[in-house]
């Protein structure tokens, strides 16, 4: 069965709108297209607020009967209209006109501009570029999955266990909403979408280590990566976030100092570790060990913890021999938030750090004194 995408089509000229509605394809890139024609910008904004669209295709001008398109104030109005769409909800936009692109119009991967050429050629080309990002398709799939997750959770769990949950203090409102949000977030985030049966993801990409931008713009937390302003210096916070919570009425947390670990580029350590391997397969195996078992890249054991590259940060290692406590105010003024390690990676970093500094060295037993334990036959 062909998947369908919903596209809002807006033009304030009724004749042009009818022409577009009749000439634009009903199928594109293997997706059935459901066009929703709209004759005014106010109506379009209302629909965007109350309905979900995978794409908006709109004339950038409105009510410019007495002015030539492509000139001010129509050009400015076109930019304002597109910004108004962007302010309502996330939805890729293709703006089209029979004039030039208005000054100030910002083209990006999810905002495109098309000339109203014969046969809608440029509109279709820009649709293709947006489809190439995969965002409309993914957004549609996520919305459908979210509806399914919420539906099954409400019917199969909440309804059948509602009275028991209420007796345990779960009330209609905030708590039940958080339960639904958490279940949906976990299922959407951890279930492998490529599998027909329900199973958790086993292998991930490096970008999935991180939450970005950070959820709280005020407080720091365990696993937060900070970058020194004006320098390529990255640190990861090791202080538990319970000590970094800012209590009501306070402007700073209880922690006067923030424990951090400095990162170092991973390339040289990995190069040194793989240099002694002779075959490509041996080098790949050594690389796998460096990434999956970070302590193996050096001595003492458990000194390093691997961080995959993300945005401007290269592949790195947290080096537990480079621990430093920074004054809280110094962190707030001299460093800027970069990203936050997601769970369970933040906890794994903390466990590795604790293991490293909690190690207890013991003298080696003289094994020759226990030869009687070896079977004689």
RARAHU-V595027 format. One record per residue. N is the residue number from 1. RES is the residue in one small letter. PHI is phi in radians with two decimals (999 if undefined). OMEGA is omega as a letter, one per 30 degrees, with the letter a starting at -180 (none if undefined). D_LAST is the distance of its C-alpha to the last C-alpha in whole Angstrom. Layout:
# RARAHU-V595027
{{N:RES:PHI:OMEGA:D_LAST} {N:RES:PHI:OMEGA:D_LAST}}
This chain:
# RARAHU-V595027
{{1:x:999:a:69} {2:x:-1.25:l:70} {3:x:-1.24:a:70} {4:x:-2.08:l:73} {5:x:-2.13:a:74} {6:x:-1.81:a:77} {7:x:-2.18:l:80} {8:x:-1.48:a:83} {9:x:-2.01:a:86} {10:x:-2.19:l:88} {11:x:-2.70:a:92} {12:x:-1.44:l:95} {13:x:-1.67:a:97} {14:x:-1.01:a:97} {15:x:-1.16:l:98} {16:x:-1.11:a:95} {17:x:-1.06:l:93} {18:x:-1.13:l:94} {19:x:-1.10:l:93} {20:x:-1.12:a:90} {21:x:-1.05:a:89} {22:x:-1.41:a:90} {23:x:-1.71:l:89} {24:x:-1.27:a:85} {25:x:-1.21:l:82} {26:x:-1.58:l:81} {27:x:-2.49:a:77} {28:x:-2.63:l:76} {29:x:0.95:l:72} {30:x:1.47:l:71} {31:x:-1.97:l:72} {32:x:-1.24:a:75} {33:x:-1.88:l:78} {34:x:-1.84:a:80} {35:x:-1.43:l:83} {36:x:-2.03:a:85} {37:x:-1.27:a:88} {38:x:-2.55:a:90} {39:x:-1.77:l:93} {40:x:-2.58:a:93} {41:x:-1.23:l:91} {42:x:-1.05:l:91} {43:x:-1.13:l:90} {44:x:-1.06:l:87} {45:x:-1.11:l:86} {46:x:-1.09:l:87} {47:x:-1.15:a:85} {48:x:-1.10:l:82} {49:x:-1.23:a:82} {50:x:-1.89:a:81} {51:x:-2.22:l:80} {52:x:-1.86:l:76} {53:x:-2.10:l:77} {54:x:-1.56:a:75} {55:x:-2.84:l:77} {56:x:-2.07:l:81} {57:x:-2.03:a:83} {58:x:-2.44:l:86} {59:x:-1.18:a:90} {60:x:-1.45:a:90} {61:x:-2.02:a:93} {62:x:-2.59:l:95} {63:x:0.92:l:99} {64:x:-1.90:a:100} {65:x:-1.08:a:103} {66:x:-1.85:a:105} {67:x:-2.23:l:103} {68:x:-1.27:l:101} {69:x:-1.17:a:98} {70:x:1.69:l:96} {71:x:-2.11:l:98} {72:x:-1.22:g:98} {73:x:-1.49:a:98} {74:x:-1.04:a:97} {75:x:-1.06:l:94} {76:x:-1.11:l:93} {77:x:-1.11:l:93} {78:x:-1.06:l:91} {79:x:-1.13:l:88} {80:x:-1.07:a:89} {81:x:-1.08:l:88} {82:x:-1.15:l:85} {83:x:-1.10:l:84} {84:x:-1.13:l:85} {85:x:-1.10:a:83} {86:x:-1.10:a:80} {87:x:-1.39:a:81} {88:x:-1.51:l:80} {89:x:-2.92:l:77} {90:x:-1.31:l:74} {91:x:-2.82:l:76} {92:x:-0.97:a:76} {93:x:-2.26:l:79} {94:x:-2.00:l:81} {95:x:-1.72:a:85} {96:x:-2.27:l:87} {97:x:-2.83:l:91} {98:x:-1.60:l:94} {99:x:-1.99:a:94} {100:x:-1.36:l:92} {101:x:-1.13:a:89} {102:x:-1.13:l:91} {103:x:-1.11:a:90} {104:x:1.61:l:87} {105:x:-1.28:a:85} {106:x:-1.75:l:82} {107:x:-1.47:l:80} {108:x:-2.59:a:76} {109:x:-1.09:a:73} {110:x:-2.01:l:74} {111:x:-2.32:a:78} {112:x:-2.14:l:80} {113:x:-2.19:a:83} {114:x:-2.35:l:85} {115:x:-1.41:a:88} {116:x:-1.35:a:90} {117:x:-1.44:l:90} {118:x:-1.01:l:91} {119:x:1.34:l:89} {120:x:1.03:a:87} {121:x:-1.05:a:85} {122:x:-1.23:l:84} {123:x:-1.06:a:83} {124:x:-1.18:l:81} {125:x:-1.10:l:79} {126:x:-1.21:l:79} {127:x:-1.04:l:77} {128:x:-1.08:l:75} {129:x:-1.14:l:74} {130:x:-1.21:l:73} {131:x:-1.11:l:71} {132:x:-1.11:l:69} {133:x:-1.21:a:68} {134:x:1.40:a:67} {135:x:-1.17:l:68} {136:x:-1.03:a:70} {137:x:-1.16:a:68} {138:x:-1.15:a:65} {139:x:-1.05:l:68} {140:x:-1.11:l:69} {141:x:-1.13:a:65} {142:x:-1.14:l:65} {143:x:-1.09:l:68} {144:x:-1.16:l:67} {145:x:-1.14:l:63} {146:x:-1.10:l:65} {147:x:-1.05:a:67} {148:x:-1.16:l:64} {149:x:-1.09:a:62} {150:x:-1.10:a:65} {151:x:-1.10:a:66} {152:x:-1.14:a:63} {153:x:-1.18:a:62} {154:x:-1.13:a:65} {155:x:-1.36:a:65} {156:x:-1.48:a:62} {157:x:-2.02:a:61} {158:x:-1.09:a:64} {159:x:-1.12:a:66} {160:x:-1.26:a:64} {161:x:-2.02:a:63} {162:x:-1.06:a:66} {163:x:-1.11:l:67} {164:x:-1.12:l:64} {165:x:-1.11:a:64} {166:x:-1.14:l:67} {167:x:-1.15:l:66} {168:x:-1.61:l:63} {169:x:1.73:l:66} {170:x:-1.42:a:66} {171:x:-2.02:l:70} {172:x:-1.08:l:72} {173:x:2.15:a:72} {174:x:-1.06:a:70} {175:x:-1.17:l:67} {176:x:-1.11:l:67} {177:x:-1.14:l:68} {178:x:-1.14:l:65} {179:x:-1.04:a:62} {180:x:-1.17:l:64} {181:x:-1.07:a:64} {182:x:-1.16:l:60} {183:x:-1.07:a:59} {184:x:-1.12:a:61} {185:x:-1.11:a:59} {186:x:-1.15:a:56} {187:x:-1.18:l:56} {188:x:-1.20:a:58} {189:x:-1.47:a:56} {190:x:-1.93:a:52} {191:x:-1.48:a:53} {192:x:-1.29:a:52} {193:x:-1.25:a:56} {194:x:-1.50:a:54} {195:x:-1.72:l:52} {196:x:-1.31:l:54} {197:x:-1.61:a:52} {198:x:-1.37:l:52} {199:x:-2.66:a:49} {200:x:-1.39:l:48} {201:x:-1.13:a:48} {202:x:-1.78:a:45} {203:x:-2.25:a:46} {204:x:-2.25:l:49} {205:x:-1.64:a:51} {206:x:-1.02:a:52} {207:x:-1.09:a:55} {208:x:-1.37:l:54} {209:x:-1.21:a:52} {210:x:-2.07:l:56} {211:x:-1.84:a:59} {212:x:-2.66:f:62} {213:x:-1.22:a:65} {214:x:-1.06:a:63} {215:x:-1.26:l:64} {216:x:-1.77:a:66} {217:x:-1.50:a:68} {218:x:-1.85:a:69} {219:x:-1.67:l:65} {220:x:-1.60:l:62} {221:x:-2.66:l:59} {222:x:-0.96:l:55} {223:x:1.54:l:54} {224:x:-1.34:l:58} {225:x:-1.69:l:58} {226:x:-2.08:a:61} {227:x:-2.12:l:63} {228:x:-1.19:a:65} {229:x:-1.08:l:68} {230:x:1.36:a:69} {231:x:-2.56:l:66} {232:x:-1.59:l:62} {233:x:-2.02:a:60} {234:x:-2.00:l:58} {235:x:-2.30:l:57} {236:x:-2.08:a:55} {237:x:-1.34:l:56} {238:x:-1.87:l:53} {239:x:-1.19:l:55} {240:x:-1.02:a:55} {241:x:-1.21:l:58} {242:x:-1.11:l:59} {243:x:-1.45:a:60} {244:x:-1.81:l:62} {245:x:-1.22:l:64} {246:x:-1.59:a:68} {247:x:-1.24:l:69} {248:x:-1.01:l:72} {249:x:1.54:l:75} {250:x:-1.81:l:73} {251:x:-1.96:a:73} {252:x:-2.55:l:70} {253:x:-1.35:l:66} {254:x:-1.21:a:65} {255:x:-1.32:l:63} {256:x:-1.32:a:64} {257:x:-2.14:l:62} {258:x:-2.04:l:60} {259:x:-1.39:a:56} {260:x:-2.28:l:55} {261:x:-2.10:a:53} {262:x:-1.38:l:54} {263:x:-1.73:l:53} {264:x:-2.30:l:52} {265:x:-1.04:a:53} {266:x:-1.49:a:49} {267:x:-0.99:a:50} {268:x:-1.20:l:49} {269:x:-1.06:a:46} {270:x:-1.20:l:45} {271:x:-1.06:l:46} {272:x:-1.13:a:44} {273:x:-1.30:a:41} {274:x:-1.63:a:42} {275:x:-1.10:a:43} {276:x:-1.38:l:40} {277:x:-1.41:a:39} {278:x:-1.58:a:40} {279:x:-1.72:l:40} {280:x:-1.10:l:42} {281:x:-1.13:l:40} {282:x:-1.14:l:38} {283:x:-1.16:l:41} {284:x:-1.13:l:41} {285:x:-1.15:l:38} {286:x:-1.14:l:38} {287:x:-1.10:l:42} {288:x:-1.02:a:40} {289:x:-1.16:l:38} {290:x:-1.11:a:41} {291:x:-1.46:a:43} {292:x:-1.47:l:40} {293:x:-2.21:a:38} {294:x:-0.89:a:41} {295:x:-1.03:a:39} {296:x:-1.26:a:37} {297:x:-1.38:a:40} {298:x:-2.87:l:40} {299:x:-2.20:g:39} {300:x:-1.23:a:39} {301:x:-1.04:l:37} {302:x:1.19:a:39} {303:x:-1.30:a:42} {304:x:-2.02:l:44} {305:x:-2.45:a:45} {306:x:-1.39:l:46} {307:x:-2.15:l:50} {308:x:-1.21:a:51} {309:x:-1.08:a:55} {310:x:-2.75:a:58} {311:x:0.87:a:61} {312:x:-1.51:a:62} {313:x:-1.58:l:58} {314:x:-1.35:l:56} {315:x:-0.94:a:52} {316:x:-2.47:l:51} {317:x:-2.15:l:49} {318:x:-1.30:a:49} {319:x:-1.88:a:48} {320:x:-1.26:l:47} {321:x:-1.53:a:48} {322:x:-2.16:l:51} {323:x:-1.64:l:52} {324:x:-2.60:l:56} {325:x:-1.58:l:58} {326:x:-1.91:l:62} {327:x:-1.03:a:65} {328:x:-0.91:a:65} {329:x:-1.13:l:69} {330:x:-1.14:l:67} {331:x:-1.07:a:65} {332:x:-1.19:a:68} {333:x:-1.75:a:71} {334:x:-1.72:a:68} {335:x:-2.18:l:66} {336:x:-2.14:l:67} {337:x:-1.09:l:64} {338:x:-2.00:l:62} {339:x:-2.88:l:60} {340:x:-2.28:l:58} {341:x:-1.17:l:54} {342:x:-1.32:l:54} {343:x:-1.36:g:51} {344:x:-1.70:a:48} {345:x:-1.21:l:48} {346:x:-1.10:l:50} {347:x:-1.19:l:48} {348:x:-1.16:l:45} {349:x:-1.07:l:47} {350:x:-1.10:l:47} {351:x:-1.12:l:43} {352:x:-1.15:l:42} {353:x:-1.10:l:45} {354:x:-1.11:l:44} {355:x:-1.12:a:40} {356:x:-1.12:a:41} {357:x:-1.56:l:43} {358:x:-1.73:a:41} {359:x:-1.18:l:38} {360:x:-2.08:l:37} {361:x:-1.43:l:35} {362:x:-2.16:l:32} {363:x:-1.10:l:31} {364:x:-1.34:l:27} {365:x:-1.22:l:25} {366:x:-1.33:a:23} {367:x:-1.12:a:19} {368:x:-1.07:a:18} {369:x:-1.34:a:19} {370:x:-2.19:a:16} {371:x:-1.13:a:13} {372:x:-1.16:l:12} {373:x:-1.40:a:12} {374:x:-1.44:l:9} {375:x:-0.98:a:6} {376:x:-1.42:a:4} {377:x:-1.89:none:0}}
